[in-house]
């Protein structure tokens, strides 16, 4: 799952949440069918242009296994079995303006198979600086607005069943939506989230990774319990009994009880920028240098899948 995208990560890139008894703490304060014309097909990345690209977001299409990479250089698509990524330059049209959307996107697939994202325009066009939440039914070629256009920039997004949760850039609250991001309720964990995960079988169960350790909630973030004080970076909840985390340095752990306890599983050998899984349970980690690594044994061992070139 996804670490917050760092602003201006690479200038020019190449030069480039156990069912537990809730403990009251912090109370909460209370598709497809795009209208734009199809954008051009994805094109291969220019040779050498993304050697050091920061891959801050990844999502796997549950329909066909296509991997989408959100980077400072643009949105990249990797077909299942492909060895190279291709850049996707999408087009967003709104009543407030239109323009190209590609770089520095936080991307997630929703249960309907649509790609949901947040980020900024490419520079060309008349779109506002912050895109709020946008949606694509064609893996990023065309986009339509969902909510908060010109108002919000989400650096963390997670979607499970009928819940979407997000954390705004420089925000410390977890925002919870039951209507696809059109409205939110605010939840305040004890520490600023570095990543957030939702139980795929029970959206009320949430976990946040923070620099102060792991905190869990059984009531949709209305109260929290600290489970350990070890800093954590990335989370991915693939099944009710399989919650993964990566810690600084790349150590991978797994929890079978929703984050109460953890066991070491393996190591990526380097800190991960993002941790996600596909429909078959394979794990993907993006690491510095524009590389994606994959594990097919629950994080015990990792192989290089690709490197942006």
Backbone torsions as a table, in degrees:
resi	resn	phi	psi	omega
1	UNK	NA	-173.3	-156.9
2	UNK	-110.2	132.9	169.9
3	UNK	-81.3	152.8	178.8
4	UNK	-60.0	133.8	176.0
5	UNK	-64.2	133.9	177.5
6	UNK	-84.5	131.2	-179.2
7	UNK	-65.2	140.3	178.2
8	UNK	50.3	52.7	-171.4
9	UNK	-60.7	-44.8	-178.2
10	UNK	-138.1	107.9	177.7
11	UNK	-68.0	115.0	179.4
12	UNK	65.3	4.5	170.8
13	UNK	59.5	-50.2	-178.8
14	UNK	-87.6	-33.6	-178.5
15	UNK	-87.4	NA	NA
16	UNK	NA	NA	NA
17	UNK	NA	NA	NA
18	UNK	NA	103.8	174.6
19	UNK	-71.6	112.0	-175.8
20	UNK	-127.1	163.3	174.7
21	UNK	-76.4	120.4	-177.5
22	UNK	-66.3	137.3	177.7
23	UNK	-106.9	115.8	-177.2
24	UNK	-59.3	124.6	173.7
25	UNK	-133.6	-98.7	-177.6
26	UNK	-88.0	116.4	178.9
27	UNK	-74.7	149.8	-178.3
28	UNK	-77.7	148.4	168.2
29	UNK	-94.9	114.6	-179.6
30	UNK	-64.3	NA	NA
31	UNK	NA	-85.0	-175.7
32	UNK	-32.4	-151.4	-174.6
33	UNK	63.3	52.0	175.8
34	UNK	-64.4	149.9	-176.6
35	UNK	-91.8	-12.2	-177.9
36	UNK	-78.7	159.0	178.2
37	UNK	-73.0	148.9	-179.0
38	UNK	-57.4	137.1	175.8
39	UNK	-80.9	164.4	178.9
40	UNK	-59.8	153.7	176.8
41	UNK	-58.9	154.2	178.4
42	UNK	-60.0	145.9	179.6
43	UNK	-121.9	152.5	179.3
44	UNK	-61.0	147.8	176.5
45	UNK	-66.2	141.1	175.8
46	UNK	-57.8	137.7	-176.3
47	UNK	-55.8	127.5	175.2
48	UNK	80.6	-2.7	-172.9
49	UNK	-76.5	-21.9	-173.6
50	UNK	-123.8	29.7	-176.0
51	UNK	-57.9	-34.0	179.9
52	UNK	-117.4	27.9	-176.6
53	UNK	-62.5	139.7	175.0
54	UNK	-90.0	113.8	176.9
55	UNK	-93.0	97.8	-175.1
56	UNK	-93.8	-9.5	-177.8
57	UNK	-149.5	140.7	175.6
58	UNK	-139.7	151.3	174.6
59	UNK	-150.4	143.0	179.8
60	UNK	-112.4	123.1	178.8
61	UNK	-65.8	117.8	-179.0
62	UNK	-65.4	-17.8	-177.5
63	UNK	-76.7	-41.4	-173.6
64	UNK	-137.2	5.4	176.7
65	UNK	79.7	6.0	176.9
66	UNK	-63.6	133.9	-180.0
67	UNK	-99.8	127.0	175.9
68	UNK	-106.1	132.9	-177.8
69	UNK	-117.3	122.0	174.3
70	UNK	-94.2	116.7	-176.1
71	UNK	-132.2	167.5	175.7
72	UNK	-67.9	-16.1	179.7
73	UNK	-95.0	-9.3	-179.0
74	UNK	141.7	176.1	175.2
75	UNK	-88.1	129.9	-178.9
76	UNK	-119.3	145.4	-179.8
77	UNK	-117.4	134.2	177.8
78	UNK	-125.6	107.2	177.2
79	UNK	-64.8	148.7	177.7
80	UNK	-55.6	125.6	-179.6
81	UNK	89.2	-10.8	-179.1
82	UNK	-76.5	153.5	-179.8
83	UNK	-101.6	-13.4	-178.7
84	UNK	-129.2	151.3	177.2
85	UNK	-93.7	148.4	176.3
86	UNK	-120.5	137.6	-178.5
87	UNK	-75.9	139.9	178.7
88	UNK	-116.5	118.4	176.3
89	UNK	-104.8	105.6	-177.0
90	UNK	-95.9	166.3	-177.8
91	UNK	-122.6	128.7	176.7
92	UNK	-112.8	124.7	174.6
93	UNK	-117.0	132.0	-178.6
94	UNK	-140.3	165.5	174.6
95	UNK	-61.9	-21.4	-179.2
96	UNK	-90.9	-7.0	-178.9
97	UNK	149.7	179.9	178.9
98	UNK	-147.2	163.3	179.4
99	UNK	172.7	-177.1	-178.6
100	UNK	-85.4	140.3	178.8
101	UNK	-126.8	124.1	178.1
102	UNK	-157.4	-58.2	-169.5
103	UNK	-82.4	155.5	174.8
104	UNK	54.7	41.0	176.7
105	UNK	-93.9	139.8	166.0
106	UNK	-92.8	122.1	-172.0
107	UNK	-123.9	141.6	175.5
108	UNK	-147.9	147.3	171.7
109	UNK	-93.7	137.9	176.5
110	UNK	-93.1	172.2	-177.1
111	UNK	-58.8	-24.3	178.9
112	UNK	-80.8	-7.3	-179.3
113	UNK	92.5	4.6	176.2
114	UNK	-83.2	150.0	176.4
115	UNK	-89.8	125.2	177.7
116	UNK	-111.3	137.6	-174.4
117	UNK	-146.1	168.4	170.9
118	UNK	-144.7	151.3	-178.9
119	UNK	164.2	-142.3	-173.3
120	UNK	-137.5	159.6	176.1
121	UNK	-73.7	168.1	-176.5
122	UNK	-75.8	-17.3	-177.1
123	UNK	122.8	-37.8	176.9
124	UNK	-83.3	142.3	175.3
125	UNK	105.1	-166.4	-173.2
126	UNK	-123.2	25.2	178.7
127	UNK	-77.1	151.8	174.9
128	UNK	-70.1	163.7	-176.3
129	UNK	-62.2	-41.6	179.9
130	UNK	-104.6	125.7	-172.8
131	UNK	-91.4	-2.8	-175.7
132	UNK	61.7	-132.3	175.6
133	UNK	-109.8	132.9	178.2
134	UNK	-128.3	162.2	-174.3
135	UNK	-136.4	143.7	176.1
136	UNK	-132.4	135.7	176.3
137	UNK	-99.4	5.4	-177.0
138	UNK	-135.6	40.8	175.6
139	UNK	59.3	35.4	170.7
140	UNK	96.9	2.5	179.2
141	UNK	-74.4	-41.6	176.9
142	UNK	-130.9	149.6	-174.4
143	UNK	-132.9	155.1	172.6
144	UNK	-135.9	149.1	-179.7
145	UNK	-72.3	147.6	174.7
146	UNK	-107.5	-53.1	-177.4
147	UNK	-168.0	157.5	170.1
148	UNK	63.4	28.6	176.9
149	UNK	-59.2	129.3	-179.4
150	UNK	79.0	2.9	-175.0
151	UNK	-119.2	-34.9	-168.6
152	UNK	-134.0	151.7	175.5
153	UNK	-134.5	108.1	-179.0
154	UNK	-90.7	126.0	176.3
155	UNK	-99.6	-10.5	171.5
156	UNK	-132.7	135.0	174.3
157	UNK	-140.5	138.1	169.5
158	UNK	-141.4	143.3	-179.0
159	UNK	-133.1	129.6	174.6
160	UNK	-146.3	129.6	-178.4
161	UNK	48.9	-119.1	-177.2
162	UNK	-102.6	25.1	179.2
163	UNK	-123.7	136.0	170.0
164	UNK	-121.3	129.5	176.8
165	UNK	-122.3	146.6	-179.6
166	UNK	-148.1	160.7	173.4
167	UNK	-129.7	128.7	-178.8
168	UNK	-74.6	158.1	174.1
169	UNK	-55.3	130.9	-178.6
170	UNK	61.1	17.1	179.0
171	UNK	-94.2	159.9	178.1
172	UNK	-121.2	-5.1	178.2
173	UNK	-95.2	151.6	171.3
174	UNK	-97.8	124.2	-179.0
175	UNK	-101.0	127.1	-173.2
176	UNK	-115.1	127.2	-179.5
177	UNK	-122.8	137.1	174.9
178	UNK	-107.7	6.8	-178.9
179	UNK	-129.9	36.1	174.3
180	UNK	74.6	17.8	176.8
181	UNK	100.2	4.9	179.2
182	UNK	-78.9	-26.2	175.4
183	UNK	-148.1	154.1	-174.3
184	UNK	-136.0	153.4	165.3
185	UNK	-112.2	145.4	-174.6
186	UNK	-95.8	132.2	174.2
187	UNK	-122.0	141.4	-174.9
188	UNK	-120.3	97.4	175.6
189	UNK	-69.7	163.3	-177.0
190	UNK	-68.2	-19.1	-179.7
191	UNK	-140.3	159.3	-177.7
192	UNK	-66.6	126.1	-179.2
193	UNK	-69.0	133.3	167.4
194	UNK	-92.1	-32.1	173.2
195	UNK	-153.7	162.3	-179.0
196	UNK	-140.1	145.6	178.7
197	UNK	-137.4	151.6	180.0
198	UNK	-123.7	138.0	175.8
199	UNK	-60.9	122.6	-178.5
200	UNK	-64.5	-17.5	179.6
201	UNK	-101.2	-15.5	-175.9
202	UNK	-148.8	96.0	-175.6
203	UNK	-62.6	-13.2	177.4
204	UNK	-72.8	-19.1	-179.4
205	UNK	-92.6	121.3	-177.2
206	UNK	-132.3	155.4	176.5
207	UNK	-135.8	139.9	171.2
208	UNK	-121.8	138.9	171.5
209	UNK	-95.6	133.9	-178.9
210	UNK	-140.3	170.5	175.2
211	UNK	-69.3	-14.9	176.8
212	UNK	-97.9	6.2	177.9
213	UNK	113.4	-161.3	-175.4
214	UNK	-99.0	133.6	174.3
215	UNK	-123.2	139.1	-179.7
216	UNK	-121.8	155.1	176.8
217	UNK	-138.7	140.3	176.6
218	UNK	-108.0	2.0	-176.2
219	UNK	-131.8	46.0	174.3
220	UNK	58.5	36.7	173.3
221	UNK	86.1	6.6	178.7
222	UNK	-73.4	-28.2	172.6
223	UNK	-145.4	157.7	-172.9
224	UNK	-135.7	153.3	174.4
225	UNK	-131.6	131.9	177.3
226	UNK	-79.6	134.1	-177.3
227	UNK	-104.6	-32.1	172.7
228	UNK	-157.6	171.1	-178.3
229	UNK	-111.6	14.4	-179.8
230	UNK	-83.0	124.6	178.7
231	UNK	-56.0	139.3	178.4
232	UNK	-129.1	152.1	-176.5
233	UNK	-113.3	-47.7	-173.7
234	UNK	-131.8	148.6	179.6
235	UNK	-131.0	149.0	170.5
236	UNK	-152.0	120.1	-177.4
237	UNK	-105.5	99.4	-173.7
238	UNK	-89.5	-25.7	-179.9
239	UNK	-156.6	160.6	-178.3
240	UNK	-53.0	-30.3	-179.0
241	UNK	-107.5	19.8	-179.3
242	UNK	-142.7	86.1	175.0
243	UNK	-107.7	119.9	-176.8
244	UNK	-104.1	151.6	172.8
245	UNK	-141.5	150.7	168.9
246	UNK	-120.1	135.5	-178.2
247	UNK	-103.5	168.1	176.9
248	UNK	-52.4	135.7	-176.6
249	UNK	93.0	-12.8	174.6
250	UNK	100.4	2.6	177.6
251	UNK	-62.9	128.4	-179.5
252	UNK	-105.3	130.8	178.2
253	UNK	-125.1	159.3	178.0
254	UNK	-133.6	143.6	176.9
255	UNK	-122.4	132.6	176.8
256	UNK	-99.8	2.0	-176.7
257	UNK	-128.9	35.8	173.5
258	UNK	70.4	25.8	175.7
259	UNK	99.6	0.4	177.3
260	UNK	-68.0	-43.1	-178.9
261	UNK	-136.8	158.4	-174.4
262	UNK	-137.8	148.3	171.7
263	UNK	-128.0	142.9	179.6
264	UNK	-71.1	138.9	-177.3
265	UNK	-115.1	-43.2	-177.9
266	UNK	-177.8	-163.9	178.2
267	UNK	-144.4	143.5	174.3
268	UNK	-83.5	-13.5	-179.6
269	UNK	77.5	-0.1	178.8
270	UNK	-160.9	151.0	-179.8
271	UNK	-61.4	139.9	-177.4
272	UNK	-94.8	140.8	173.2
273	UNK	-82.7	-27.9	-175.2
274	UNK	-158.5	147.1	178.9
275	UNK	-136.2	121.3	178.8
276	UNK	-139.2	171.5	178.7
277	UNK	-135.6	156.1	175.3
278	UNK	-97.4	-178.9	-175.1
279	UNK	-63.9	-22.1	179.2
280	UNK	-91.8	-1.6	178.0
281	UNK	94.5	-1.3	175.5
282	UNK	-66.9	141.2	-179.4
283	UNK	-99.2	144.8	175.9
284	UNK	-126.2	134.2	176.2
285	UNK	-126.1	131.2	171.1
286	UNK	-95.1	138.5	-176.2
287	UNK	-131.0	165.9	-179.0
288	UNK	-55.3	152.2	-178.8
289	UNK	90.4	13.2	177.8
290	UNK	70.5	28.0	-176.5
291	UNK	-106.7	144.9	172.0
292	UNK	-116.4	128.4	175.4
293	UNK	-113.3	152.4	-176.1
294	UNK	-129.7	143.3	174.8
295	UNK	-125.7	129.3	178.0
296	UNK	-108.1	10.1	179.9
297	UNK	-128.4	38.0	175.3
298	UNK	68.7	30.3	176.0
299	UNK	91.4	1.9	-179.9
300	UNK	-70.7	-39.7	179.0
301	UNK	-138.1	153.5	-175.0
302	UNK	-133.9	139.4	175.6
303	UNK	-122.0	149.7	176.4
304	UNK	-72.4	127.3	178.6
305	UNK	-92.9	-47.0	-179.7
306	UNK	-165.2	163.3	172.3
307	UNK	-136.0	130.9	176.9
308	UNK	-63.7	136.3	-177.1
309	UNK	-122.2	NA	NA
